[in-house]
């Protein structure tokens, strides 16, 4: 019994620092970009992320690729 993942949806998530709260701690927001092809190479997704980073008004803290999929028992 081999379990495999069948990718369904993907998105690119950029975490940006938007300011500070009353205590002086940084506040963050997530910017999500939907419909990333499951078969796209990580290097290509990262290159797109870098282009998007250059368009951000706030400081970028992190870039992540998120994927959803179904687990299938074959």
CHARMM-style PDB file with segment names, atoms N, HN, CA, C and O in Angstrom:
ATOM      1  N   UNK     1       0.829  -1.186   0.000  1.00  0.00      PROA
ATOM      2  CA  UNK     1       0.000   0.000   0.000  1.00  0.00      PROA
ATOM      3  C   UNK     1       0.870   1.245   0.000  1.00  0.00      PROA
ATOM      4  O   UNK     1       1.480   1.593   1.012  1.00  0.00      PROA
ATOM      5  N   UNK     2       0.919   1.892  -1.113  1.00  0.00      PROA
ATOM      6  HN  UNK     2       0.425   1.609  -1.934  1.00  0.00      PROA
ATOM      7  CA  UNK     2       1.691   3.128  -1.221  1.00  0.00      PROA
ATOM      8  C   UNK     2       0.733   4.312  -1.199  1.00  0.00      PROA
ATOM      9  O   UNK     2      -0.245   4.351  -1.946  1.00  0.00      PROA
ATOM     10  N   UNK     3       1.022   5.255  -0.349  1.00  0.00      PROA
ATOM     11  HN  UNK     3       1.816   5.223   0.258  1.00  0.00      PROA
ATOM     12  CA  UNK     3       0.211   6.465  -0.259  1.00  0.00      PROA
ATOM     13  C   UNK     3       0.942   7.572  -1.004  1.00  0.00      PROA
ATOM     14  O   UNK     3       2.121   7.830  -0.758  1.00  0.00      PROA
ATOM     15  N   UNK     4       0.230   8.220  -1.917  1.00  0.00      PROA
ATOM     16  HN  UNK     4      -0.727   8.010  -2.117  1.00  0.00      PROA
ATOM     17  CA  UNK     4       0.816   9.322  -2.675  1.00  0.00      PROA
ATOM     18  C   UNK     4      -0.058  10.561  -2.533  1.00  0.00      PROA
ATOM     19  O   UNK     4      -1.250  10.475  -2.237  1.00  0.00      PROA
ATOM     20  N   UNK     5       0.560  11.701  -2.751  1.00  0.00      PROA
ATOM     21  HN  UNK     5       1.528  11.771  -2.992  1.00  0.00      PROA
ATOM     22  CA  UNK     5      -0.168  12.967  -2.690  1.00  0.00      PROA
ATOM     23  C   UNK     5      -0.482  13.432  -4.104  1.00  0.00      PROA
ATOM     24  O   UNK     5       0.391  13.461  -4.972  1.00  0.00      PROA
ATOM     25  N   UNK     6      -1.733  13.792  -4.320  1.00  0.00      PROA
ATOM     26  HN  UNK     6      -2.442  13.769  -3.615  1.00  0.00      PROA
ATOM     27  CA  UNK     6      -2.160  14.370  -5.589  1.00  0.00      PROA
ATOM     28  C   UNK     6      -2.392  15.853  -5.325  1.00  0.00      PROA
ATOM     29  O   UNK     6      -3.365  16.235  -4.675  1.00  0.00      PROA
ATOM     30  N   UNK     7      -1.488  16.683  -5.837  1.00  0.00      PROA
ATOM     31  HN  UNK     7      -0.697  16.374  -6.365  1.00  0.00      PROA
ATOM     32  CA  UNK     7      -1.569  18.125  -5.586  1.00  0.00      PROA
ATOM     33  C   UNK     7      -2.806  18.717  -6.237  1.00  0.00      PROA
ATOM     34  O   UNK     7      -3.156  18.369  -7.365  1.00  0.00      PROA
ATOM     35  N   UNK     8      -3.466  19.614  -5.518  1.00  0.00      PROA
ATOM     36  HN  UNK     8      -3.182  19.898  -4.602  1.00  0.00      PROA
ATOM     37  CA  UNK     8      -4.687  20.249  -6.001  1.00  0.00      PROA
ATOM     38  C   UNK     8      -4.499  21.745  -6.223  1.00  0.00      PROA
ATOM     39  O   UNK     8      -4.666  22.241  -7.337  1.00  0.00      PROA
ATOM     40  N   UNK     9      -4.157  22.449  -5.172  1.00  0.00      PROA
ATOM     41  HN  UNK     9      -4.021  22.046  -4.267  1.00  0.00      PROA
ATOM     42  CA  UNK     9      -4.050  23.907  -5.224  1.00  0.00      PROA
ATOM     43  C   UNK     9      -2.718  24.349  -4.644  1.00  0.00      PROA
ATOM     44  O   UNK     9      -2.152  23.683  -3.777  1.00  0.00      PROA
ATOM     45  N   UNK    10      -2.230  25.470  -5.127  1.00  0.00      PROA
ATOM     46  HN  UNK    10      -2.690  26.011  -5.831  1.00  0.00      PROA
ATOM     47  CA  UNK    10      -1.012  26.038  -4.575  1.00  0.00      PROA
ATOM     48  C   UNK    10      -1.135  27.537  -4.440  1.00  0.00      PROA
ATOM     49  O   UNK    10      -1.882  28.182  -5.176  1.00  0.00      PROA
ATOM     50  N   UNK    11      -0.396  28.086  -3.492  1.00  0.00      PROA
ATOM     51  HN  UNK    11       0.210  27.562  -2.894  1.00  0.00      PROA
ATOM     52  CA  UNK    11      -0.375  29.540  -3.346  1.00  0.00      PROA
ATOM     53  C   UNK    11       0.982  29.976  -2.825  1.00  0.00      PROA
ATOM     54  O   UNK    11       1.722  29.206  -2.214  1.00  0.00      PROA
ATOM     55  N   UNK    12       1.275  31.219  -3.086  1.00  0.00      PROA
ATOM     56  HN  UNK    12       0.674  31.845  -3.583  1.00  0.00      PROA
ATOM     57  CA  UNK    12       2.492  31.863  -2.624  1.00  0.00      PROA
ATOM     58  C   UNK    12       2.079  32.827  -1.524  1.00  0.00      PROA
ATOM     59  O   UNK    12       1.172  33.637  -1.717  1.00  0.00      PROA
ATOM     60  N   UNK    13       2.738  32.746  -0.369  1.00  0.00      PROA
ATOM     61  HN  UNK    13       3.475  32.088  -0.213  1.00  0.00      PROA
ATOM     62  CA  UNK    13       2.387  33.593   0.768  1.00  0.00      PROA
ATOM     63  C   UNK    13       3.600  34.444   1.137  1.00  0.00      PROA
ATOM     64  O   UNK    13       4.684  33.921   1.395  1.00  0.00      PROA
ATOM     65  N   UNK    14       3.402  35.758   1.156  1.00  0.00      PROA
ATOM     66  HN  UNK    14       2.521  36.183   0.946  1.00  0.00      PROA
ATOM     67  CA  UNK    14       4.458  36.702   1.513  1.00  0.00      PROA
ATOM     68  C   UNK    14       4.064  37.354   2.835  1.00  0.00      PROA
ATOM     69  O   UNK    14       2.999  37.963   2.939  1.00  0.00      PROA
ATOM     70  N   UNK    15       4.921  37.225   3.840  1.00  0.00      PROA
ATOM     71  HN  UNK    15       5.786  36.730   3.755  1.00  0.00      PROA
ATOM     72  CA  UNK    15       4.678  37.837   5.152  1.00  0.00      PROA
ATOM     73  C   UNK    15       5.424  39.163   5.204  1.00  0.00      PROA
ATOM     74  O   UNK    15       6.634  39.217   4.987  1.00  0.00      PROA
ATOM     75  N   UNK    16       4.677  40.245   5.499  1.00  0.00      PROA
ATOM     76  HN  UNK    16       3.694  40.200   5.675  1.00  0.00      PROA
ATOM     77  CA  UNK    16       5.278  41.575   5.552  1.00  0.00      PROA
ATOM     78  C   UNK    16       5.081  42.187   6.932  1.00  0.00      PROA
ATOM     79  O   UNK    16       4.076  41.943   7.600  1.00  0.00      PROA
ATOM     80  N   UNK    17       6.056  42.985   7.343  1.00  0.00      PROA
ATOM     81  HN  UNK    17       6.872  43.184   6.800  1.00  0.00      PROA
ATOM     82  CA  UNK    17       5.961  43.723   8.603  1.00  0.00      PROA
ATOM     83  C   UNK    17       5.294  45.060   8.296  1.00  0.00      PROA
ATOM     84  O   UNK    17       5.816  45.861   7.521  1.00  0.00      PROA
ATOM     85  N   UNK    18       4.133  45.292   8.913  1.00  0.00      PROA
ATOM     86  HN  UNK    18       3.710  44.641   9.543  1.00  0.00      PROA
ATOM     87  CA  UNK    18       3.343  46.482   8.576  1.00  0.00      PROA
ATOM     88  C   UNK    18       3.495  47.619   9.569  1.00  0.00      PROA
ATOM     89  O   UNK    18       2.986  48.712   9.324  1.00  0.00      PROA
ATOM     90  N   UNK    19       4.173  47.399  10.670  1.00  0.00      PROA
ATOM     91  HN  UNK    19       4.587  46.510  10.869  1.00  0.00      PROA
ATOM     92  CA  UNK    19       4.328  48.454  11.672  1.00  0.00      PROA
ATOM     93  C   UNK    19       4.578  47.861  13.039  1.00  0.00      PROA
ATOM     94  O   UNK    19       5.083  46.745  13.165  1.00  0.00      PROA
ATOM     95  N   UNK    20       4.217  48.619  14.068  1.00  0.00      PROA
ATOM     96  HN  UNK    20       3.806  49.525  13.966  1.00  0.00      PROA
ATOM     97  CA  UNK    20       4.370  48.151  15.451  1.00  0.00      PROA
ATOM     98  C   UNK    20       3.066  48.402  16.202  1.00  0.00      PROA
ATOM     99  O   UNK    20       2.308  49.315  15.874  1.00  0.00      PROA
ATOM    100  N   UNK    21       2.821  47.570  17.217  1.00  0.00      PROA
ATOM    101  HN  UNK    21       3.437  46.828  17.483  1.00  0.00      PROA
ATOM    102  CA  UNK    21       1.625  47.765  18.035  1.00  0.00      PROA
ATOM    103  C   UNK    21       1.939  48.697  19.204  1.00  0.00      PROA
ATOM    104  O   UNK    21       3.038  49.246  19.284  1.00  0.00      PROA
ATOM    105  N   UNK    22       0.989  48.874  20.098  1.00  0.00      PROA
ATOM    106  HN  UNK    22       0.096  48.428  20.034  1.00  0.00      PROA
ATOM    107  CA  UNK    22       1.146  49.794  21.230  1.00  0.00      PROA
ATOM    108  C   UNK    22       2.288  49.388  22.154  1.00  0.00      PROA
ATOM    109  O   UNK    22       2.868  50.233  22.835  1.00  0.00      PROA
ATOM    110  N   UNK    23       2.612  48.095  22.180  1.00  0.00      PROA
ATOM    111  HN  UNK    23       2.141  47.408  21.626  1.00  0.00      PROA
ATOM    112  CA  UNK    23       3.702  47.606  23.031  1.00  0.00      PROA
ATOM    113  C   UNK    23       5.063  47.722  22.368  1.00  0.00      PROA
ATOM    114  O   UNK    23       6.086  47.433  22.989  1.00  0.00      PROA
ATOM    115  N   UNK    24       5.080  48.141  21.122  1.00  0.00      PROA
ATOM    116  HN  UNK    24       4.249  48.376  20.617  1.00  0.00      PROA
ATOM    117  CA  UNK    24       6.340  48.266  20.396  1.00  0.00      PROA
ATOM    118  C   UNK    24       6.752  47.006  19.653  1.00  0.00      PROA
ATOM    119  O   UNK    24       7.838  46.953  19.076  1.00  0.00      PROA
ATOM    120  N   UNK    25       5.892  45.989  19.661  1.00  0.00      PROA
ATOM    121  HN  UNK    25       5.009  46.032  20.129  1.00  0.00      PROA
ATOM    122  CA  UNK    25       6.187  44.749  18.942  1.00  0.00      PROA
ATOM    123  C   UNK    25       5.747  44.879  17.484  1.00  0.00      PROA
ATOM    124  O   UNK    25       4.754  45.546  17.195  1.00  0.00      PROA
ATOM    125  N   UNK    26       6.474  44.250  16.572  1.00  0.00      PROA
ATOM    126  HN  UNK    26       7.281  43.708  16.808  1.00  0.00      PROA
ATOM    127  CA  UNK    26       6.106  44.359  15.158  1.00  0.00      PROA
ATOM    128  C   UNK    26       4.759  43.690  14.867  1.00  0.00      PROA
ATOM    129  O   UNK    26       4.390  42.705  15.505  1.00  0.00      PROA
ATOM    130  N   UNK    27       4.042  44.241  13.900  1.00  0.00      PROA
ATOM    131  HN  UNK    27       4.342  45.042  13.381  1.00  0.00      PROA
ATOM    132  CA  UNK    27       2.802  43.638  13.414  1.00  0.00      PROA
ATOM    133  C   UNK    27       3.036  43.144  11.991  1.00  0.00      PROA
ATOM    134  O   UNK    27       3.815  43.725  11.236  1.00  0.00      PROA
ATOM    135  N   UNK    28       2.352  42.067  11.642  1.00  0.00      PROA
ATOM    136  HN  UNK    28       1.719  41.594  12.255  1.00  0.00      PROA
ATOM    137  CA  UNK    28       2.568  41.417  10.353  1.00  0.00      PROA
ATOM    138  C   UNK    28       1.249  41.229   9.622  1.00  0.00      PROA
ATOM    139  O   UNK    28       0.182  41.172  10.233  1.00  0.00      PROA
ATOM    140  N   UNK    29       1.343  41.134   8.299  1.00  0.00      PROA
ATOM    141  HN  UNK    29       2.210  41.181   7.802  1.00  0.00      PROA
ATOM    142  CA  UNK    29       0.212  40.791   7.434  1.00  0.00      PROA
ATOM    143  C   UNK    29       0.707  39.755   6.436  1.00  0.00      PROA
ATOM    144  O   UNK    29       1.889  39.715   6.092  1.00  0.00      PROA
ATOM    145  N   UNK    30      -0.210  38.924   5.981  1.00  0.00      PROA
ATOM    146  HN  UNK    30      -1.169  38.956   6.261  1.00  0.00      PROA
ATOM    147  CA  UNK    30       0.111  37.939   4.961  1.00  0.00      PROA
ATOM    148  C   UNK    30      -0.509  38.364   3.641  1.00  0.00      PROA
ATOM    149  O   UNK    30      -1.682  38.733   3.585  1.00  0.00      PROA
ATOM    150  N   UNK    31       0.281  38.308   2.587  1.00  0.00      PROA
ATOM    151  HN  UNK    31       1.234  38.008   2.632  1.00  0.00      PROA
ATOM    152  CA  UNK    31      -0.197  38.574   1.230  1.00  0.00      PROA
ATOM    153  C   UNK    31      -0.180  37.235   0.491  1.00  0.00      PROA
ATOM    154  O   UNK    31       0.873  36.614   0.351  1.00  0.00      PROA
ATOM    155  N   UNK    32      -1.341  36.795   0.022  1.00  0.00      PROA
ATOM    156  HN  UNK    32      -2.197  37.299   0.136  1.00  0.00      PROA
ATOM    157  CA  UNK    32      -1.455  35.499  -0.645  1.00  0.00      PROA
ATOM    158  C   UNK    32      -1.705  35.682  -2.133  1.00  0.00      PROA
ATOM    159  O   UNK    32      -2.481  36.542  -2.548  1.00  0.00      PROA
ATOM    160  N   UNK    33      -1.044  34.870  -2.916  1.00  0.00      PROA
ATOM    161  HN  UNK    33      -0.413  34.171  -2.579  1.00  0.00      PROA
ATOM    162  CA  UNK    33      -1.197  34.861  -4.368  1.00  0.00      PROA
ATOM    163  C   UNK    33      -1.590  33.440  -4.769  1.00  0.00      PROA
ATOM    164  O   UNK    33      -0.794  32.508  -4.652  1.00  0.00      PROA
ATOM    165  N   UNK    34      -2.815  33.291  -5.237  1.00  0.00      PROA
ATOM    166  HN  UNK    34      -3.461  34.048  -5.332  1.00  0.00      PROA
ATOM    167  CA  UNK    34      -3.414  31.987  -5.515  1.00  0.00      PROA
ATOM    168  C   UNK    34      -2.992  31.430  -6.875  1.00  0.00      PROA
ATOM    169  O   UNK    34      -2.349  32.104  -7.680  1.00  0.00      PROA
ATOM    170  N   UNK    35      -3.379  30.183  -7.096  1.00  0.00      PROA
ATOM    171  HN  UNK    35      -3.901  29.635  -6.442  1.00  0.00      PROA
ATOM    172  CA  UNK    35      -3.264  29.483  -8.383  1.00  0.00      PROA
ATOM    173  C   UNK    35      -1.832  29.262  -8.843  1.00  0.00      PROA
ATOM    174  O   UNK    35      -1.526  29.406 -10.027  1.00  0.00      PROA
ATOM    175  N   UNK    36      -0.958  28.914  -7.914  1.00  0.00      PROA
ATOM    176  HN  UNK    36      -1.207  28.797  -6.952  1.00  0.00      PROA
ATOM    177  CA  UNK    36       0.398  28.505  -8.286  1.00  0.00      PROA
ATOM    178  C   UNK    36       0.304  27.069  -8.801  1.00  0.00      PROA
ATOM    179  O   UNK    36      -0.244  26.199  -8.125  1.00  0.00      PROA
ATOM    180  N   UNK    37       0.829  26.826  -9.974  1.00  0.00      PROA
ATOM    181  HN  UNK    37       1.274  27.533 -10.524  1.00  0.00      PROA
ATOM    182  CA  UNK    37       0.769  25.489 -10.558  1.00  0.00      PROA
ATOM    183  C   UNK    37       1.507  24.499  -9.663  1.00  0.00      PROA
ATOM    184  O   UNK    37       2.640  24.761  -9.259  1.00  0.00      PROA
ATOM    185  N   UNK    38       0.880  23.366  -9.349  1.00  0.00      PROA
ATOM    186  HN  UNK    38      -0.040  23.154  -9.678  1.00  0.00      PROA
ATOM    187  CA  UNK    38       1.543  22.375  -8.494  1.00  0.00      PROA
ATOM    188  C   UNK    38       2.853  21.862  -9.094  1.00  0.00      PROA
ATOM    189  O   UNK    38       3.775  21.515  -8.356  1.00  0.00      PROA
ATOM    190  N   UNK    39       2.943  21.812 -10.414  1.00  0.00      PROA
ATOM    191  HN  UNK    39       2.194  22.095 -11.014  1.00  0.00      PROA
ATOM    192  CA  UNK    39       4.145  21.306 -11.059  1.00  0.00      PROA
ATOM    193  C   UNK    39       5.241  22.333 -11.260  1.00  0.00      PROA
ATOM    194  O   UNK    39       6.310  22.000 -11.773  1.00  0.00      PROA
ATOM    195  N   UNK    40       5.001  23.573 -10.868  1.00  0.00      PROA
ATOM    196  HN  UNK    40       4.133  23.844 -10.451  1.00  0.00      PROA
ATOM    197  CA  UNK    40       6.005  24.627 -11.059  1.00  0.00      PROA
ATOM    198  C   UNK    40       7.223  24.367 -10.176  1.00  0.00      PROA
ATOM    199  O   UNK    40       7.086  23.977  -9.016  1.00  0.00      PROA
ATOM    200  N   UNK    41       8.393  24.582 -10.724  1.00  0.00      PROA
ATOM    201  HN  UNK    41       8.504  24.899 -11.666  1.00  0.00      PROA
ATOM    202  CA  UNK    41       9.634  24.377  -9.970  1.00  0.00      PROA
ATOM    203  C   UNK    41       9.755  25.422  -8.861  1.00  0.00      PROA
ATOM    204  O   UNK    41       9.346  26.572  -9.023  1.00  0.00      PROA
ATOM    205  N   UNK    42      10.323  25.000  -7.736  1.00  0.00      PROA
ATOM    206  HN  UNK    42      10.655  24.067  -7.604  1.00  0.00      PROA
ATOM    207  CA  UNK    42      10.499  25.914  -6.607  1.00  0.00      PROA
ATOM    208  C   UNK    42      11.312  27.145  -6.999  1.00  0.00      PROA
ATOM    209  O   UNK    42      11.022  28.252  -6.545  1.00  0.00      PROA
ATOM    210  N   UNK    43      12.324  26.956  -7.836  1.00  0.00      PROA
ATOM    211  HN  UNK    43      12.560  26.057  -8.204  1.00  0.00      PROA
ATOM    212  CA  UNK    43      13.162  28.085  -8.260  1.00  0.00      PROA
ATOM    213  C   UNK    43      12.340  29.101  -9.055  1.00  0.00      PROA
ATOM    214  O   UNK    43      12.545  30.307  -8.923  1.00  0.00      PROA
ATOM    215  N   UNK    44      11.419  28.616  -9.873  1.00  0.00      PROA
ATOM    216  HN  UNK    44      11.253  27.636  -9.980  1.00  0.00      PROA
ATOM    217  CA  UNK    44      10.566  29.520 -10.651  1.00  0.00      PROA
ATOM    218  C   UNK    44       9.594  30.274  -9.750  1.00  0.00      PROA
ATOM    219  O   UNK    44       9.364  31.468  -9.941  1.00  0.00      PROA
ATOM    220  N   UNK    45       9.026  29.579  -8.775  1.00  0.00      PROA
ATOM    221  HN  UNK    45       9.213  28.609  -8.620  1.00  0.00      PROA
ATOM    222  CA  UNK    45       8.109  30.226  -7.832  1.00  0.00      PROA
ATOM    223  C   UNK    45       8.861  31.276  -7.022  1.00  0.00      PROA
ATOM    224  O   UNK    45       8.334  32.357  -6.758  1.00  0.00      PROA
ATOM    225  N   UNK    46      10.081  30.960  -6.632  1.00  0.00      PROA
ATOM    226  HN  UNK    46      10.509  30.082  -6.847  1.00  0.00      PROA
ATOM    227  CA  UNK    46      10.894  31.915  -5.873  1.00  0.00      PROA
ATOM    228  C   UNK    46      11.215  33.150  -6.719  1.00  0.00      PROA
ATOM    229  O   UNK    46      11.218  34.269  -6.204  1.00  0.00      PROA
ATOM    230  N   UNK    47      11.482  32.956  -7.998  1.00  0.00      PROA
ATOM    231  HN  UNK    47      11.480  32.048  -8.416  1.00  0.00      PROA
ATOM    232  CA  UNK    47      11.767  34.091  -8.885  1.00  0.00      PROA
ATOM    233  C   UNK    47      10.553  35.015  -8.984  1.00  0.00      PROA
ATOM    234  O   UNK    47      10.703  36.237  -8.988  1.00  0.00      PROA
ATOM    235  N   UNK    48       9.371  34.446  -9.063  1.00  0.00      PROA
ATOM    236  HN  UNK    48       9.249  33.454  -9.060  1.00  0.00      PROA
ATOM    237  CA  UNK    48       8.148  35.256  -9.076  1.00  0.00      PROA
ATOM    238  C   UNK    48       7.997  35.978  -7.746  1.00  0.00      PROA
ATOM    239  O   UNK    48       7.623  37.150  -7.709  1.00  0.00      PROA
ATOM    240  N   UNK    49       8.286  35.280  -6.654  1.00  0.00      PROA
ATOM    241  HN  UNK    49       8.590  34.328  -6.684  1.00  0.00      PROA
ATOM    242  CA  UNK    49       8.199  35.898  -5.324  1.00  0.00      PROA
ATOM    243  C   UNK    49       9.132  37.096  -5.223  1.00  0.00      PROA
ATOM    244  O   UNK    49       8.757  38.123  -4.657  1.00  0.00      PROA
ATOM    245  N   UNK    50      10.327  36.982  -5.755  1.00  0.00      PROA
ATOM    246  HN  UNK    50      10.631  36.148  -6.215  1.00  0.00      PROA
ATOM    247  CA  UNK    50      11.274  38.094  -5.699  1.00  0.00      PROA
ATOM    248  C   UNK    50      10.763  39.297  -6.489  1.00  0.00      PROA
ATOM    249  O   UNK    50      10.972  40.440  -6.083  1.00  0.00      PROA
ATOM    250  N   UNK    51      10.104  39.048  -7.599  1.00  0.00      PROA
ATOM    251  HN  UNK    51       9.934  38.120  -7.928  1.00  0.00      PROA
ATOM    252  CA  UNK    51       9.515  40.151  -8.368  1.00  0.00      PROA
ATOM    253  C   UNK    51       8.398  40.818  -7.571  1.00  0.00      PROA
ATOM    254  O   UNK    51       8.257  42.041  -7.603  1.00  0.00      PROA
ATOM    255  N   UNK    52       7.606  40.021  -6.858  1.00  0.00      PROA
ATOM    256  HN  UNK    52       7.721  39.028  -6.833  1.00  0.00      PROA
ATOM    257  CA  UNK    52       6.530  40.573  -6.031  1.00  0.00      PROA
ATOM    258  C   UNK    52       7.074  41.314  -4.817  1.00  0.00      PROA
ATOM    259  O   UNK    52       6.498  42.313  -4.385  1.00  0.00      PROA
ATOM    260  N   UNK    53       8.180  40.829  -4.269  1.00  0.00      PROA
ATOM    261  HN  UNK    53       8.648  40.018  -4.620  1.00  0.00      PROA
ATOM    262  CA  UNK    53       8.810  41.489  -3.115  1.00  0.00      PROA
ATOM    263  C   UNK    53       9.190  42.918  -3.481  1.00  0.00      PROA
ATOM    264  O   UNK    53       9.039  43.832  -2.669  1.00  0.00      PROA
ATOM    265  N   UNK    54       9.674  43.109  -4.684  1.00  0.00      PROA
ATOM    266  HN  UNK    54       9.796  42.367  -5.343  1.00  0.00      PROA
ATOM    267  CA  UNK    54      10.078  44.447  -5.122  1.00  0.00      PROA
ATOM    268  C   UNK    54       8.903  45.411  -5.227  1.00  0.00      PROA
ATOM    269  O   UNK    54       9.101  46.626  -5.251  1.00  0.00      PROA
ATOM    270  N   UNK    55       7.686  44.885  -5.289  1.00  0.00      PROA
ATOM    271  HN  UNK    55       7.525  43.899  -5.269  1.00  0.00      PROA
ATOM    272  CA  UNK    55       6.496  45.724  -5.392  1.00  0.00      PROA
ATOM    273  C   UNK    55       5.869  46.045  -4.034  1.00  0.00      PROA
ATOM    274  O   UNK    55       4.944  46.852  -3.948  1.00  0.00      PROA
ATOM    275  N   UNK    56       6.374  45.416  -2.984  1.00  0.00      PROA
ATOM    276  HN  UNK    56       7.126  44.760  -3.054  1.00  0.00      PROA
ATOM    277  CA  UNK    56       5.778  45.596  -1.658  1.00  0.00      PROA
ATOM    278  C   UNK    56       6.213  46.913  -1.025  1.00  0.00      PROA
ATOM    279  O   UNK    56       7.372  47.317  -1.124  1.00  0.00      PROA
ATOM    280  N   UNK    57       5.270  47.563  -0.383  1.00  0.00      PROA
ATOM    281  HN  UNK    57       4.329  47.235  -0.303  1.00  0.00      PROA
ATOM    282  CA  UNK    57       5.542  48.809   0.331  1.00  0.00      PROA
ATOM    283  C   UNK    57       6.240  48.529   1.659  1.00  0.00      PROA
ATOM    284  O   UNK    57       7.084  49.307   2.102  1.00  0.00      PROA
ATOM    285  N   UNK    58       5.879  47.408   2.291  1.00  0.00      PROA
ATOM    286  HN  UNK    58       5.193  46.776   1.931  1.00  0.00      PROA
ATOM    287  CA  UNK    58       6.407  47.069   3.610  1.00  0.00      PROA
ATOM    288  C   UNK    58       7.577  46.091   3.495  1.00  0.00      PROA
ATOM    289  O   UNK    58       7.813  45.503   2.440  1.00  0.00      PROA
ATOM    290  N   UNK    59       8.296  45.932   4.593  1.00  0.00      PROA
ATOM    291  HN  UNK    59       8.104  46.410   5.451  1.00  0.00      PROA
ATOM    292  CA  UNK    59       9.437  45.023   4.645  1.00  0.00      PROA
ATOM    293  C   UNK    59       8.959  43.574   4.609  1.00  0.00      PROA
ATOM    294  O   UNK    59       8.086  43.187   5.386  1.00  0.00      PROA
ATOM    295  N   UNK    60       9.524  42.784   3.718  1.00  0.00      PROA
ATOM    296  HN  UNK    60      10.233  43.099   3.087  1.00  0.00      PROA
ATOM    297  CA  UNK    60       9.161  41.374   3.603  1.00  0.00      PROA
ATOM    298  C   UNK    60       9.965  40.575   4.619  1.00  0.00      PROA
ATOM    299  O   UNK    60      11.188  40.695   4.700  1.00  0.00      PROA
ATOM    300  N   UNK    61       9.249  39.751   5.397  1.00  0.00      PROA
ATOM    301  HN  UNK    61       8.256  39.654   5.330  1.00  0.00      PROA
ATOM    302  CA  UNK    61       9.868  38.947   6.445  1.00  0.00      PROA
ATOM    303  C   UNK    61      10.096  37.516   5.974  1.00  0.00      PROA
ATOM    304  O   UNK    61      11.113  36.904   6.302  1.00  0.00      PROA
ATOM    305  N   UNK    62       9.144  36.980   5.200  1.00  0.00      PROA
ATOM    306  HN  UNK    62       8.318  37.476   4.933  1.00  0.00      PROA
ATOM    307  CA  UNK    62       9.219  35.577   4.818  1.00  0.00      PROA
ATOM    308  C   UNK    62       8.428  35.352   3.529  1.00  0.00      PROA
ATOM    309  O   UNK    62       7.450  36.047   3.253  1.00  0.00      PROA
ATOM    310  N   UNK    63       8.872  34.370   2.750  1.00  0.00      PROA
ATOM    311  HN  UNK    63       9.666  33.805   2.974  1.00  0.00      PROA
ATOM    312  CA  UNK    63       8.158  33.932   1.555  1.00  0.00      PROA
ATOM    313  C   UNK    63       7.949  32.429   1.690  1.00  0.00      PROA
ATOM    314  O   UNK    63       8.890  31.694   1.989  1.00  0.00      PROA
ATOM    315  N   UNK    64       6.709  31.968   1.468  1.00  0.00      PROA
ATOM    316  HN  UNK    64       5.945  32.566   1.225  1.00  0.00      PROA
ATOM    317  CA  UNK    64       6.411  30.544   1.597  1.00  0.00      PROA
ATOM    318  C   UNK    64       5.555  30.077   0.430  1.00  0.00      PROA
ATOM    319  O   UNK    64       4.769  30.834  -0.140  1.00  0.00      PROA
ATOM    320  N   UNK    65       5.732  28.819   0.099  1.00  0.00      PROA
ATOM    321  HN  UNK    65       6.370  28.204   0.562  1.00  0.00      PROA
ATOM    322  CA  UNK    65       4.881  28.178  -0.905  1.00  0.00      PROA
ATOM    323  C   UNK    65       4.011  27.176  -0.159  1.00  0.00      PROA
ATOM    324  O   UNK    65       4.517  26.313   0.559  1.00  0.00      PROA
ATOM    325  N   UNK    66       2.711  27.296  -0.332  1.00  0.00      PROA
ATOM    326  HN  UNK    66       2.300  27.996  -0.915  1.00  0.00      PROA
ATOM    327  CA  UNK    66       1.769  26.406   0.337  1.00  0.00      PROA
ATOM    328  C   UNK    66       1.060  25.573  -0.726  1.00  0.00      PROA
ATOM    329  O   UNK    66       0.637  26.092  -1.759  1.00  0.00      PROA
ATOM    330  N   UNK    67       0.939  24.276  -0.457  1.00  0.00      PROA
ATOM    331  HN  UNK    67       1.283  23.855   0.382  1.00  0.00      PROA
ATOM    332  CA  UNK    67       0.245  23.392  -1.389  1.00  0.00      PROA
ATOM    333  C   UNK    67      -0.785  22.564  -0.645  1.00  0.00      PROA
ATOM    334  O   UNK    67      -0.563  22.136   0.487  1.00  0.00      PROA
ATOM    335  N   UNK    68      -1.913  22.346  -1.299  1.00  0.00      PROA
ATOM    336  HN  UNK    68      -2.094  22.693  -2.219  1.00  0.00      PROA
ATOM    337  CA  UNK    68      -2.943  21.455  -0.787  1.00  0.00      PROA
ATOM    338  C   UNK    68      -3.039  20.271  -1.728  1.00  0.00      PROA
ATOM    339  O   UNK    68      -2.842  20.402  -2.936  1.00  0.00      PROA
ATOM    340  N   UNK    69      -3.342  19.124  -1.165  1.00  0.00      PROA
ATOM    341  HN  UNK    69      -3.501  19.018  -0.183  1.00  0.00      PROA
ATOM    342  CA  UNK    69      -3.486  17.947  -1.993  1.00  0.00      PROA
ATOM    343  C   UNK    69      -4.260  16.864  -1.281  1.00  0.00      PROA
ATOM    344  O   UNK    69      -4.517  16.943  -0.079  1.00  0.00      PROA
ATOM    345  N   UNK    70      -4.624  15.859  -2.035  1.00  0.00      PROA
ATOM    346  HN  UNK    70      -4.416  15.795  -3.011  1.00  0.00      PROA
ATOM    347  CA  UNK    70      -5.323  14.704  -1.489  1.00  0.00      PROA
ATOM    348  C   UNK    70      -4.348  13.551  -1.359  1.00  0.00      PROA
ATOM    349  O   UNK    70      -3.502  13.341  -2.229  1.00  0.00      PROA
ATOM    350  N   UNK    71      -4.467  12.805  -0.272  1.00  0.00      PROA
ATOM    351  HN  UNK    71      -5.154  12.976   0.434  1.00  0.00      PROA
ATOM    352  CA  UNK    71      -3.665  11.603  -0.093  1.00  0.00      PROA
ATOM    353  C   UNK    71      -4.454  10.417  -0.623  1.00  0.00      PROA
ATOM    354  O   UNK    71      -5.606  10.203  -0.246  1.00  0.00      PROA
ATOM    355  N   UNK    72      -3.817   9.647  -1.507  1.00  0.00      PROA
ATOM    356  HN  UNK    72      -2.881   9.821  -1.814  1.00  0.00      PROA
ATOM    357  CA  UNK    72      -4.485   8.533  -2.166  1.00  0.00      PROA
ATOM    358  C   UNK    72      -3.722   7.254  -1.863  1.00  0.00      PROA
ATOM    359  O   UNK    72      -2.499   7.202  -2.000  1.00  0.00      PROA
ATOM    360  N   UNK    73      -4.445   6.230  -1.453  1.00  0.00      PROA
ATOM    361  HN  UNK    73      -5.438   6.272  -1.341  1.00  0.00      PROA
ATOM    362  CA  UNK    73      -3.850   4.923  -1.188  1.00  0.00      PROA
ATOM    363  C   UNK    73      -3.934   4.101  -2.466  1.00  0.00      PROA
ATOM    364  O   UNK    73      -5.022   3.781  -2.944  1.00  0.00      PROA
ATOM    365  N   UNK    74      -2.772   3.764  -3.011  1.00  0.00      PROA
ATOM    366  HN  UNK    74      -1.887   4.024  -2.622  1.00  0.00      PROA
ATOM    367  CA  UNK    74      -2.757   3.010  -4.276  1.00  0.00      PROA
ATOM    368  C   UNK    74      -2.262   1.615  -4.064  1.00  0.00      PROA
ATOM    369  OT1 UNK    74      -2.182   0.837  -5.015  1.00  0.00      PROA
TER     370      UNK     74
END
